[in-house]
Amino acid sequence: MSNKNAKGPRQVELIGPAGGVMTYSIAGGLILAGPIAGWADGSLATGLWWGVFTLPIGIGLAVSTYGWRWDEKRFRAAGIAATAEILAVNRIRGSDEGQDIAELTVRISGPGFDTFDAGCEVPTGSVRPQVGDRRTVMVEPSDLTFAIGYDHLFQHDWL
Protein backbone atom coordinates (compact mmCIF):
# COMPACT_ATOMS: atom_id res chain seq x y z
CA MET A 1 0.00 0.00 0.00
CA SER A 2 2.78 2.40 -0.70
CA ASN A 3 2.22 3.75 -4.19
CA LYS A 4 3.38 7.35 -3.70
CA ASN A 5 1.64 8.54 -6.89
CA ALA A 6 -1.77 7.14 -5.99
CA LYS A 7 -4.66 9.60 -5.72
CA GLY A 8 -7.04 9.42 -2.83
CA PRO A 9 -6.62 7.84 0.62
CA ARG A 10 -3.45 5.82 1.06
CA GLN A 11 -1.97 4.04 4.05
CA VAL A 12 1.70 4.73 4.75
CA GLU A 13 4.23 2.77 6.74
CA LEU A 14 6.19 4.53 9.46
CA ILE A 15 9.39 3.67 11.29
CA GLY A 16 10.75 5.27 14.43
CA PRO A 17 14.29 6.53 15.05
CA ALA A 18 15.50 3.23 16.56
CA GLY A 19 13.98 1.26 13.68
CA GLY A 20 15.59 3.67 11.24
CA VAL A 21 19.05 3.15 12.76
CA MET A 22 18.54 -0.62 12.69
CA THR A 23 17.37 -0.78 9.06
CA TYR A 24 20.03 1.67 7.85
CA SER A 25 22.63 -0.52 9.60
CA ILE A 26 21.32 -3.64 7.89
CA ALA A 27 21.28 -1.81 4.55
CA GLY A 28 24.87 -0.69 5.07
CA GLY A 29 25.92 -4.23 5.91
CA LEU A 30 24.28 -5.54 2.75
CA ILE A 31 25.90 -2.83 0.62
CA LEU A 32 29.34 -3.60 2.07
CA ALA A 33 28.98 -7.41 2.04
CA GLY A 34 30.49 -7.79 -1.44
CA PRO A 35 33.62 -5.71 -0.81
CA ILE A 36 34.12 -7.28 2.62
CA ALA A 37 33.74 -10.81 1.23
CA GLY A 38 36.18 -10.01 -1.56
CA TRP A 39 38.70 -8.50 0.82
CA ALA A 40 38.39 -11.41 3.28
CA ASP A 41 38.82 -13.99 0.52
CA GLY A 42 41.40 -11.99 -1.37
CA SER A 43 39.39 -12.43 -4.55
CA LEU A 44 37.70 -9.82 -6.68
CA ALA A 45 35.42 -12.54 -8.08
CA THR A 46 34.12 -13.41 -4.60
CA GLY A 47 33.41 -9.74 -3.88
CA LEU A 48 31.59 -9.30 -7.18
CA TRP A 49 29.60 -12.49 -6.69
CA TRP A 50 28.35 -11.40 -3.25
CA GLY A 51 27.89 -7.78 -4.31
CA VAL A 52 25.65 -8.67 -7.26
CA PHE A 53 23.12 -10.08 -4.79
CA THR A 54 23.52 -7.91 -1.71
CA LEU A 55 24.12 -4.44 -3.18
CA PRO A 56 20.67 -3.99 -4.80
CA ILE A 57 18.91 -5.33 -1.70
CA GLY A 58 20.87 -2.96 0.54
CA ILE A 59 20.16 0.04 -1.67
CA GLY A 60 16.46 -0.87 -1.84
CA LEU A 61 16.26 -1.18 1.95
CA ALA A 62 18.03 2.16 2.43
CA VAL A 63 15.65 3.91 0.01
CA SER A 64 12.60 2.34 1.71
CA THR A 65 13.87 3.36 5.13
CA TYR A 66 14.35 6.93 3.95
CA GLY A 67 10.72 6.97 2.75
CA TRP A 68 9.42 5.59 6.06
CA ARG A 69 11.41 8.15 8.06
CA TRP A 70 10.33 11.00 5.76
CA ASP A 71 6.67 10.01 6.19
CA GLU A 72 7.03 9.94 9.97
CA LYS A 73 8.58 13.44 10.01
CA ARG A 74 5.82 14.69 7.74
CA PHE A 75 3.14 13.21 10.02
CA ARG A 76 4.74 14.73 13.09
CA ALA A 77 4.71 18.16 11.40
CA ALA A 78 1.33 18.18 9.64
CA GLY A 79 -0.61 15.10 10.76
CA ILE A 80 -3.93 15.26 12.55
CA ALA A 81 -5.12 12.69 15.07
CA ALA A 82 -8.33 11.09 13.81
CA THR A 83 -10.52 8.05 14.37
CA ALA A 84 -10.90 5.00 12.15
CA GLU A 85 -14.02 2.89 12.59
CA ILE A 86 -13.69 -0.65 11.29
CA LEU A 87 -16.40 -1.27 8.68
CA ALA A 88 -15.24 -4.71 7.56
CA VAL A 89 -12.60 -7.28 8.43
CA ASN A 90 -11.82 -8.49 4.92
CA ARG A 91 -9.20 -11.11 5.74
CA ILE A 92 -6.70 -12.13 8.38
CA ARG A 93 -3.49 -13.71 7.13
CA GLY A 94 -0.17 -14.80 8.57
CA SER A 95 2.98 -12.80 7.97
CA ASP A 96 6.69 -13.58 7.80
CA GLU A 97 7.20 -11.88 11.17
CA GLY A 98 4.91 -14.40 12.90
CA GLN A 99 2.13 -11.92 13.66
CA ASP A 100 -1.18 -12.09 11.81
CA ILE A 101 -2.14 -9.17 9.58
CA ALA A 102 -5.76 -7.99 9.29
CA GLU A 103 -6.93 -6.46 6.03
CA LEU A 104 -9.62 -3.94 6.98
CA THR A 105 -12.01 -1.45 5.46
CA VAL A 106 -12.21 1.61 7.71
CA ARG A 107 -14.06 4.93 7.80
CA ILE A 108 -11.73 7.71 8.89
CA SER A 109 -13.07 10.94 10.37
CA GLY A 110 -11.51 13.89 12.13
CA PRO A 111 -11.10 17.65 12.11
CA GLY A 112 -9.77 19.39 9.01
CA PHE A 113 -10.80 16.89 6.31
CA ASP A 114 -13.87 15.14 4.92
CA THR A 115 -14.67 11.66 6.21
CA PHE A 116 -13.43 8.94 3.87
CA ASP A 117 -13.35 5.14 3.56
CA ALA A 118 -10.11 3.28 2.90
CA GLY A 119 -8.54 -0.14 2.96
CA CYS A 120 -5.64 -0.81 5.28
CA GLU A 121 -3.57 -3.53 6.91
CA VAL A 122 -2.78 -3.74 10.63
CA PRO A 123 -1.08 -6.30 12.86
CA THR A 124 -3.74 -8.09 14.89
CA GLY A 125 -1.90 -8.52 18.16
CA SER A 126 -3.67 -10.57 20.82
CA VAL A 127 -7.07 -8.97 20.16
CA ARG A 128 -8.64 -9.58 16.76
CA PRO A 129 -10.25 -6.49 15.18
CA GLN A 130 -14.03 -6.49 15.06
CA VAL A 131 -16.53 -4.50 12.98
CA GLY A 132 -17.38 -1.35 14.94
CA ASP A 133 -14.04 -1.15 16.76
CA ARG A 134 -12.30 2.22 16.65
CA ARG A 135 -8.60 2.90 16.24
CA THR A 136 -6.56 6.08 16.44
CA VAL A 137 -5.04 7.10 13.11
CA MET A 138 -2.87 9.95 11.97
CA VAL A 139 -3.99 11.70 8.77
CA GLU A 140 -2.15 14.16 6.55
CA PRO A 141 -5.17 16.16 5.30
CA SER A 142 -3.48 17.59 2.19
CA ASP A 143 -3.23 14.19 0.48
CA LEU A 144 -5.31 11.90 2.76
CA THR A 145 -2.40 9.65 3.58
CA PHE A 146 -2.86 7.96 6.92
CA ALA A 147 -1.03 5.76 9.41
CA ILE A 148 -2.88 3.29 11.62
CA GLY A 149 -1.45 1.17 14.40
CA TYR A 150 1.47 3.47 15.28
CA ASP A 151 0.05 5.08 18.42
CA HIS A 152 3.26 4.34 20.36
CA LEU A 153 5.30 6.55 18.01
CA PHE A 154 3.09 9.58 18.57
CA GLN A 155 1.79 9.08 22.11
CA HIS A 156 3.51 12.15 23.52
CA ASP A 157 2.56 14.37 20.56
CA TRP A 158 -1.01 13.29 19.93
CA LEU A 159 -2.83 12.27 23.06
Accessible surface in RSA format (square Angstrom, percent):
REM  Atomic radii and reference values for relative SASA: ProtOr
REM  Chains: A
REM  Algorithm: Lee & Richards
REM  Probe-radius: 1.40
REM  Slices: 20
REM RES _ NUM      All-atoms   Total-Side   Main-Chain    Non-polar    All polar
REM                ABS   REL    ABS   REL    ABS   REL    ABS   REL    ABS   REL
RES MET A   1   115.16  59.6  56.97  37.7  58.19 138.5  70.39  59.8  44.77  59.3
RES SER A   2    74.12  62.6  58.41  77.9  15.72  36.2  24.29  51.7  49.84  69.8
RES ASN A   3    94.50  65.2  84.22  81.4  10.28  24.7  34.67  83.4  59.83  57.8
RES LYS A   4   109.48  53.4  86.93  53.3  22.55  53.7  82.70  74.4  26.78  28.5
RES ASN A   5   129.79  89.5 110.41 106.7  19.38  46.7  32.38  77.9  97.41  94.2
RES ALA A   6    45.29  41.6  24.01  37.1  21.28  48.4  31.97  45.0  13.32  35.3
RES LYS A   7   195.13  95.2 166.06 101.9  29.07  69.2 112.94 101.7  82.20  87.6
RES GLY A   8    34.50  42.5   0.00   N/A  34.50  42.5  22.23  61.0  12.27  27.5
RES PRO A   9    51.88  37.8  30.23  27.6  21.64  78.7  30.23  25.0  21.64 134.5
RES ARG A  10    26.83  11.3  21.45  10.9   5.38  12.8  13.25  18.1  13.58   8.2
RES GLN A  11     5.01   2.8   2.82   2.1   2.19   5.2   0.00   0.0   5.01   3.8
RES VAL A  12     1.74   1.1   0.85   0.8   0.90   2.2   1.74   1.5   0.00   0.0
RES GLU A  13    71.67  41.1  69.30  52.4   2.37   5.6  30.34  58.7  41.34  33.8
RES LEU A  14    11.90   6.6   0.00   0.0  11.90  29.9   0.00   0.0  11.90  32.0
RES ILE A  15    24.81  14.1  21.45  16.0   3.36   8.1  24.81  17.9   0.00   0.0
RES GLY A  16    10.44  12.9   0.00   N/A  10.44  12.9   5.09  14.0   5.35  12.0
RES PRO A  17    82.14  59.9  78.64  71.7   3.50  12.7  80.93  66.8   1.21   7.5
RES ALA A  18    83.61  76.9  69.49 107.2  14.11  32.1  77.31 108.9   6.30  16.7
RES GLY A  19    20.25  25.0   0.00   N/A  20.25  25.0  15.48  42.5   4.77  10.7
RES GLY A  20     1.76   2.2   0.00   N/A   1.76   2.2   1.76   4.8   0.00   0.0
RES VAL A  21   104.13  68.5 100.21  90.7   3.92   9.5 102.93  89.4   1.20   3.3
RES MET A  22   114.16  59.1 108.17  71.6   5.98  14.2  74.88  63.7  39.28  52.0
RES THR A  23    15.50  11.0  15.50  15.7   0.00   0.0  15.50  20.8   0.00   0.0
RES TYR A  24    91.09  42.5  83.62  47.6   7.47  19.4  74.54  56.0  16.55  20.4
RES SER A  25    72.00  60.8  52.08  69.5  19.92  45.9  41.02  87.4  30.98  43.4
RES ILE A  26    87.24  49.6  79.77  59.4   7.46  18.0  86.24  62.1   1.00   2.7
RES ALA A  27     1.44   1.3   1.44   2.2   0.00   0.0   1.44   2.0   0.00   0.0
RES GLY A  28    26.47  32.6   0.00   N/A  26.47  32.6  25.97  71.3   0.50   1.1
RES GLY A  29    41.79  51.5   0.00   N/A  41.79  51.5  34.06  93.5   7.74  17.3
RES LEU A  30    47.05  26.2  45.91  32.8   1.14   2.9  46.25  32.5   0.80   2.1
RES ILE A  31    55.25  31.4  51.61  38.4   3.65   8.8  51.61  37.2   3.65   9.9
RES LEU A  32    96.56  53.8  96.56  69.1   0.00   0.0  96.56  67.8   0.00   0.0
RES ALA A  33    26.73  24.6  20.45  31.6   6.29  14.3  24.98  35.2   1.75   4.6
RES GLY A  34     0.19   0.2   0.00   N/A   0.19   0.2   0.19   0.5   0.00   0.0
RES PRO A  35    83.12  60.6  69.48  63.3  13.64  49.6  78.91  65.2   4.21  26.2
RES ILE A  36   100.56  57.2  99.17  73.9   1.39   3.3 100.55  72.4   0.01   0.0
RES ALA A  37    23.32  21.4  15.03  23.2   8.29  18.9  22.01  31.0   1.31   3.5
RES GLY A  38     8.99  11.1   0.00   N/A   8.99  11.1   6.79  18.6   2.21   4.9
RES TRP A  39   211.26  84.8 188.55  91.3  22.71  53.3 167.06  89.1  44.20  71.7
RES ALA A  40    78.04  71.8  41.06  63.4  36.98  84.1  46.51  65.5  31.53  83.5
RES ASP A  41    89.45  62.7  60.65  60.4  28.81  68.1  17.21  40.5  72.24  72.0
RES GLY A  42    70.51  87.0   0.00   N/A  70.51  87.0  34.91  95.8  35.60  79.7
RES SER A  43    34.16  28.9  28.09  37.5   6.07  14.0  21.64  46.1  12.52  17.5
RES LEU A  44   142.11  79.1 126.40  90.4  15.70  39.5 131.71  92.5  10.39  28.0
RES ALA A  45    73.06  67.2  60.94  94.0  12.12  27.6  66.35  93.4   6.71  17.8
RES THR A  46    36.00  25.6  31.13  31.6   4.86  11.6  21.43  28.8  14.56  22.0
RES GLY A  47     9.72  12.0   0.00   N/A   9.72  12.0   6.99  19.2   2.73   6.1
RES LEU A  48   107.19  59.7 105.09  75.2   2.09   5.3 106.50  74.8   0.68   1.8
RES TRP A  49   146.64  58.8 140.22  67.9   6.42  15.1 122.35  65.2  24.29  39.4
RES TRP A  50   114.28  45.9 114.28  55.3   0.00   0.0  99.58  53.1  14.71  23.9
RES GLY A  51    12.78  15.8   0.00   N/A  12.78  15.8  12.58  34.5   0.20   0.4
RES VAL A  52   101.36  66.7  85.97  77.8  15.39  37.1  93.37  81.1   7.98  21.7
RES PHE A  53   111.95  56.0 106.79  66.1   5.17  13.4 109.85  66.6   2.10   6.0
RES THR A  54    15.02  10.7  15.02  15.2   0.00   0.0  15.02  20.2   0.00   0.0
RES LEU A  55    76.10  42.4  76.10  54.4   0.00   0.0  76.10  53.4   0.00   0.0
RES PRO A  56    80.39  58.6  66.19  60.3  14.20  51.6  71.79  59.3   8.60  53.5
RES ILE A  57   105.77  60.2  97.63  72.7   8.14  19.6 104.18  75.0   1.59   4.3
RES GLY A  58     0.00   0.0   0.00   N/A   0.00   0.0   0.00   0.0   0.00   0.0
RES ILE A  59    84.00  47.8  83.58  62.3   0.42   1.0  84.00  60.5   0.00   0.0
RES GLY A  60    35.48  43.8   0.00   N/A  35.48  43.8  34.18  93.8   1.30   2.9
RES LEU A  61    43.30  24.1  38.08  27.2   5.22  13.1  41.41  29.1   1.89   5.1
RES ALA A  62    25.44  23.4  23.84  36.8   1.60   3.6  24.16  34.0   1.28   3.4
RES VAL A  63   100.73  66.3  95.80  86.7   4.93  11.9  98.39  85.5   2.33   6.3
RES SER A  64    48.66  41.1  39.01  52.1   9.64  22.2  15.27  32.5  33.39  46.8
RES THR A  65     0.00   0.0   0.00   0.0   0.00   0.0   0.00   0.0   0.00   0.0
RES TYR A  66   139.80  65.3 139.72  79.5   0.08   0.2 101.76  76.5  38.04  46.9
RES GLY A  67    15.43  19.0   0.00   N/A  15.43  19.0  15.43  42.3   0.00   0.0
RES TRP A  68    76.29  30.6  76.29  36.9   0.00   0.0  64.12  34.2  12.17  19.7
RES ARG A  69    39.75  16.7  39.75  20.3   0.00   0.0   7.02   9.6  32.72  19.8
RES TRP A  70   122.85  49.3 119.63  57.9   3.21   7.5  91.91  49.0  30.94  50.2
RES ASP A  71     4.11   2.9   4.11   4.1   0.00   0.0   0.00   0.0   4.11   4.1
RES GLU A  72     3.23   1.9   3.23   2.4   0.00   0.0   0.65   1.3   2.58   2.1
RES LYS A  73   126.05  61.5 119.43  73.3   6.62  15.8  68.66  61.8  57.39  61.1
RES ARG A  74    37.98  15.9  30.42  15.5   7.55  18.0  32.71  44.7   5.27   3.2
RES PHE A  75     0.00   0.0   0.00   0.0   0.00   0.0   0.00   0.0   0.00   0.0
RES ARG A  76    90.13  37.8  60.95  31.1  29.19  69.5  37.29  51.0  52.84  32.0
RES ALA A  77    92.67  85.2  49.38  76.2  43.29  98.5  59.75  84.1  32.92  87.2
RES ALA A  78    47.15  43.4  31.83  49.1  15.32  34.9  40.26  56.7   6.90  18.3
RES GLY A  79    15.80  19.5   0.00   N/A  15.80  19.5   0.00   0.0  15.80  35.4
RES ILE A  80    45.18  25.7  42.59  31.7   2.59   6.2  45.18  32.5   0.00   0.0
RES ALA A  81    33.18  30.5  23.25  35.9   9.93  22.6  23.37  32.9   9.81  26.0
RES ALA A  82     9.59   8.8   0.00   0.0   9.59  21.8   5.64   7.9   3.95  10.5
RES THR A  83    49.55  35.2  49.04  49.7   0.51   1.2  15.41  20.7  34.14  51.6
RES ALA A  84     0.00   0.0   0.00   0.0   0.00   0.0   0.00   0.0   0.00   0.0
RES GLU A  85    51.61  29.6  51.40  38.9   0.22   0.5   2.47   4.8  49.15  40.1
RES ILE A  86     0.51   0.3   0.00   0.0   0.51   1.2   0.00   0.0   0.51   1.4
RES LEU A  87    54.76  30.5  37.34  26.7  17.41  43.8  38.62  27.1  16.14  43.4
RES ALA A  88    34.23  31.5  33.09  51.1   1.14   2.6  34.23  48.2   0.00   0.0
RES VAL A  89    49.46  32.5  23.54  21.3  25.93  62.5  23.54  20.5  25.93  70.3
RES ASN A  90    88.70  61.2  53.74  51.9  34.96  84.2  26.53  63.9  62.16  60.1
RES ARG A  91   128.51  54.0 120.02  61.2   8.49  20.2  53.89  73.6  74.62  45.2
RES ILE A  92    63.18  36.0  34.77  25.9  28.41  68.5  34.77  25.0  28.41  77.1
RES ARG A  93    69.69  29.3  62.95  32.1   6.75  16.1  30.03  41.0  39.66  24.0
RES GLY A  94    53.68  66.2   0.00   N/A  53.68  66.2  27.54  75.6  26.14  58.6
RES SER A  95    31.63  26.7   7.46  10.0  24.17  55.7  16.11  34.3  15.51  21.7
RES ASP A  96   150.50 105.4 111.16 110.6  39.34  93.0  34.27  80.7 116.23 115.9
RES GLU A  97   150.23  86.3 112.90  85.4  37.33  88.9  67.86 131.3  82.37  67.3
RES GLY A  98    70.91  87.4   0.00   N/A  70.91  87.4  38.17 104.7  32.74  73.3
RES GLN A  99    80.09  44.8  75.34  55.1   4.75  11.3  29.27  62.3  50.82  38.5
RES ASP A 100    44.65  31.3  41.11  40.9   3.54   8.4   3.77   8.9  40.88  40.8
RES ILE A 101    27.68  15.8  27.68  20.6   0.00   0.0  27.68  19.9   0.00   0.0
RES ALA A 102     0.00   0.0   0.00   0.0   0.00   0.0   0.00   0.0   0.00   0.0
RES GLU A 103    40.86  23.5  40.86  30.9   0.00   0.0   9.71  18.8  31.14  25.4
RES LEU A 104     1.25   0.7   0.00   0.0   1.25   3.1   0.00   0.0   1.25   3.4
RES THR A 105    41.52  29.5  41.52  42.1   0.00   0.0  28.24  37.9  13.28  20.1
RES VAL A 106     0.00   0.0   0.00   0.0   0.00   0.0   0.00   0.0   0.00   0.0
RES ARG A 107   102.28  42.9 100.62  51.3   1.66   4.0  23.41  32.0  78.87  47.8
RES ILE A 108     0.00   0.0   0.00   0.0   0.00   0.0   0.00   0.0   0.00   0.0
RES SER A 109    43.94  37.1  41.47  55.4   2.46   5.7  19.21  40.9  24.73  34.6
RES GLY A 110    27.81  34.3   0.00   N/A  27.81  34.3  15.10  41.4  12.71  28.5
RES PRO A 111    94.45  68.8  82.12  74.9  12.32  44.8  93.67  77.3   0.78   4.8
RES GLY A 112    67.61  83.4   0.00   N/A  67.61  83.4  35.54  97.5  32.07  71.8
RES PHE A 113    29.43  14.7   3.73   2.3  25.69  66.9  15.58   9.4  13.85  39.6
RES ASP A 114   125.81  88.1 116.38 115.8   9.43  22.3  35.85  84.4  89.96  89.7
RES THR A 115    74.65  53.1  48.84  49.5  25.81  61.5  27.31  36.7  47.34  71.6
RES PHE A 116    21.11  10.6  14.26   8.8   6.85  17.8  21.11  12.8   0.00   0.0
RES ASP A 117    68.55  48.0  48.14  47.9  20.41  48.3  23.08  54.3  45.47  45.4
RES ALA A 118    12.60  11.6   2.65   4.1   9.95  22.6  12.55  17.7   0.05   0.1
RES GLY A 119    39.13  48.3   0.00   N/A  39.13  48.3  20.51  56.3  18.62  41.7
RES CYS A 120     0.80   0.6   0.00   0.0   0.80   1.9   0.00   0.0   0.80   0.9
RES GLU A 121    56.89  32.7  50.50  38.2   6.40  15.2   6.05  11.7  50.84  41.5
RES VAL A 122     0.98   0.6   0.54   0.5   0.44   1.0   0.98   0.8   0.00   0.0
RES PRO A 123    67.25  49.0  57.91  52.8   9.34  33.9  57.91  47.8   9.34  58.0
RES THR A 124    10.04   7.1   3.22   3.3   6.82  16.2   0.12   0.2   9.92  15.0
RES GLY A 125    41.62  51.3   0.00   N/A  41.62  51.3  27.19  74.6  14.43  32.3
RES SER A 126   119.73 101.2  73.53  98.1  46.20 106.4  57.25 121.9  62.49  87.5
RES VAL A 127   110.63  72.8 105.14  95.2   5.49  13.2 108.13  94.0   2.50   6.8
RES ARG A 128   105.57  44.3 100.76  51.4   4.81  11.5  37.83  51.7  67.75  41.1
RES PRO A 129     4.21   3.1   0.00   0.0   4.21  15.3   0.56   0.5   3.66  22.7
RES GLN A 130   104.64  58.5 103.59  75.7   1.05   2.5  37.18  79.1  67.46  51.2
RES VAL A 131   100.78  66.3  77.43  70.1  23.34  56.3  77.43  67.3  23.34  63.3
RES GLY A 132    39.02  48.1   0.00   N/A  39.02  48.1  23.39  64.2  15.63  35.0
RES ASP A 133    52.68  36.9  46.28  46.1   6.40  15.1  15.97  37.6  36.71  36.6
RES ARG A 134   155.23  65.2 127.02  64.7  28.21  67.2  46.23  63.2 109.00  66.1
RES ARG A 135    61.13  25.7  54.14  27.6   6.98  16.6  29.96  40.9  31.17  18.9
RES THR A 136    39.00  27.7  33.08  33.5   5.92  14.1   6.04   8.1  32.96  49.8
RES VAL A 137     0.00   0.0   0.00   0.0   0.00   0.0   0.00   0.0   0.00   0.0
RES MET A 138     1.40   0.7   1.40   0.9   0.00   0.0   1.40   1.2   0.00   0.0
RES VAL A 139     0.00   0.0   0.00   0.0   0.00   0.0   0.00   0.0   0.00   0.0
RES GLU A 140    14.60   8.4  14.60  11.0   0.00   0.0   0.00   0.0  14.60  11.9
RES PRO A 141    37.35  27.2  24.02  21.9  13.33  48.5  24.13  19.9  13.22  82.2
RES SER A 142   100.51  84.9  55.98  74.7  44.53 102.6  56.15 119.6  44.36  62.1
RES ASP A 143    60.52  42.4  46.56  46.3  13.97  33.0  38.70  91.1  21.82  21.8
RES LEU A 144    45.74  25.5  45.74  32.7   0.00   0.0  45.74  32.1   0.00   0.0
RES THR A 145     2.16   1.5   2.16   2.2   0.00   0.0   2.16   2.9   0.00   0.0
RES PHE A 146     0.26   0.1   0.26   0.2   0.00   0.0   0.26   0.2   0.00   0.0
RES ALA A 147     0.00   0.0   0.00   0.0   0.00   0.0   0.00   0.0   0.00   0.0
RES ILE A 148     2.27   1.3   0.00   0.0   2.27   5.5   0.00   0.0   2.27   6.1
RES GLY A 149    37.11  45.8   0.00   N/A  37.11  45.8  18.05  49.5  19.06  42.7
RES TYR A 150    39.04  18.2  39.04  22.2   0.00   0.0  24.05  18.1  14.99  18.5
RES ASP A 151    54.03  37.8  50.33  50.1   3.70   8.7  18.86  44.4  35.17  35.1
RES HIS A 152   133.33  72.9 108.87  75.7  24.47  62.6  82.72  85.3  50.61  58.9
RES LEU A 153    25.91  14.4  21.38  15.3   4.53  11.4  24.24  17.0   1.67   4.5
RES PHE A 154     0.77   0.4   0.64   0.4   0.13   0.3   0.77   0.5   0.00   0.0
RES GLN A 155    92.80  51.9  90.91  66.4   1.88   4.5  46.96 100.0  45.84  34.8
RES HIS A 156   137.27  75.0 101.50  70.6  35.76  91.5  84.78  87.4  52.49  61.1
RES ASP A 157    80.29  56.2  43.66  43.5  36.63  86.6  20.91  49.2  59.38  59.2
RES TRP A 158    47.09  18.9  21.60  10.5  25.49  59.9  24.71  13.2  22.38  36.3
RES LEU A 159   131.89  73.4  68.35  48.9  63.54 159.7 100.39  70.5  31.49  84.7
END  Absolute sums over single chains surface
CHAIN  1 A     9143.3       7037.5       2105.7       5825.5       3317.8
END  Absolute sums over all chains
TOTAL          9143.3       7037.5       2105.7       5825.5       3317.8
